[in-house]
Amino acid sequence: MRNTGQRLRTMTAVLTAAVVGLSGCTVVGGDTPDEAGLGRHRKAAPKVVWDAGPASIAAVGDSITRGFNTCLVLSDCPEVSWATGSSAEVNSLAVRLLGSARVATHSWNYAESGTMMTDLPAQMERAAARGPELVTVMTGANDACRSSTSAMTPVDDFRADFQNALRTLRKALPKTQVYVASIPNLMRLWSEGRTNPLGKQVWKLGICPSMLGDADALDAAANERRATVQQRVEDYNAVLAEVCGADDRCRYDGGAVYEYRFGTAQLSHWDWFHPSTDGQARLAEIAYRKVTGNKP
């Protein structure tokens, strides 16, 4: 009996020690005590709130954002840019967000005609020097519009350059917001533009040969070539969504530009490739809806 009583006392002591020990443990999934162990708990980091009314805008990208071939042949026309233009016909994102009186002083266009994703980090660095509250990005079409499908930018390189561009911005401006537009549907561009005889003649000068070359050809090789370009555009857009999605202050348009069913009225009648004034206005509408709406 004495042995039994001793064993009970021993078990009671062990259980008591275990209960005391557990009372000091942090429950999995609960708040974490502060470093001083005084019972106070650190609050979770506040959720990043998207500002739908930025006070300044910088644009980076390619010829679409420069308004190339919109006003005059072979010329940039930044006043009709969907992002930062001052044209009343376009009603750009900058006009909608800042008001027409502030566009000249609070928006900047660092896009360059003919550039590709590899050029974006340098553009982003110049844009960051202005300290904008929002940066718009539209680039990538020229990475797919090459002399041949084999000359298109590899997807991994495209991703690395885009990541580098965002890192460049974040190093200078950790809290600046970014709006990223998807690459337009180049297959639809071919389908719509080829209905115009003049457009097809202009394309022969070397506009996006990987997609628009031999516009009337419908043989297996031509169809495969266009499908390859289209798939690459979709792969690029997936990269834009992925990389942007990893940044709390970046919004991808959810494929809105890619999915927009534009017609010949939205294409420049100089080259049947770049947006017309009406096309720029449609891009501005999409951007404003995405920047001011709920995150897609």
SULURPE-V157747 format. One record per backbone hydrogen bond with DSSP energy under -1.0 kcal/mol. NH is the residue of the N-H (numbers start at 1). CO is the residue of the C=O. Records with the same first field share a line. If there is no record, write none. Layout:
BEGIN
NH=CO / CO
END
This chain:
BEGIN
5=1
6=2
7=3
8=4
9=5
10=6
11=7
12=8
13=9
14=10
15=11
16=12
17=13
18=14
19=15
20=16
21=17
22=18
23=19
24=21
25=22
30=27
34=40
37=34
42=32
57=106
58=134
59=108
60=136
62=138
68=63
69=75
70=67
75=72
77=66
80=77
81=78
85=81
87=79
91=87
93=82
94=83
96=92
97=93
98=94
99=95
102=99
106=102
108=57
110=59
112=61
115=112
119=116
120=117
123=119
124=120
125=121
126=122
127=123
128=124
129=125
130=127
131=128
134=56
135=177
136=58
137=179
138=60
145=141
146=144
152=149
153=143
158=154
159=155
160=156
161=157
162=158
163=159
164=160
165=161
166=162
167=163
168=164
169=165
170=166
171=167
172=168
173=169
176=173
177=133
178=249
179=135
180=251
181=137
189=185
190=186
191=187
192=188
193=189
194=190
195=192
196=193
200=196
201=197
202=198
203=199
205=202
206=203
207=203
210=146
211=208
212=208
213=209
217=214
223=219
224=220
225=221
226=222
227=223
228=224
229=225
230=226
231=227
232=228
233=229
234=230
235=231
236=232
237=233
238=234
239=235
240=236
241=237
242=238
243=239
244=240
245=241
247=244
250=247
251=178
253=180
259=255
262=260
266=263
267=264
268=274
272=268
276=266
280=276
281=277
282=278
283=279
284=280
285=281
286=282
287=283
288=284
289=285
290=286
291=287
292=288
293=289
END
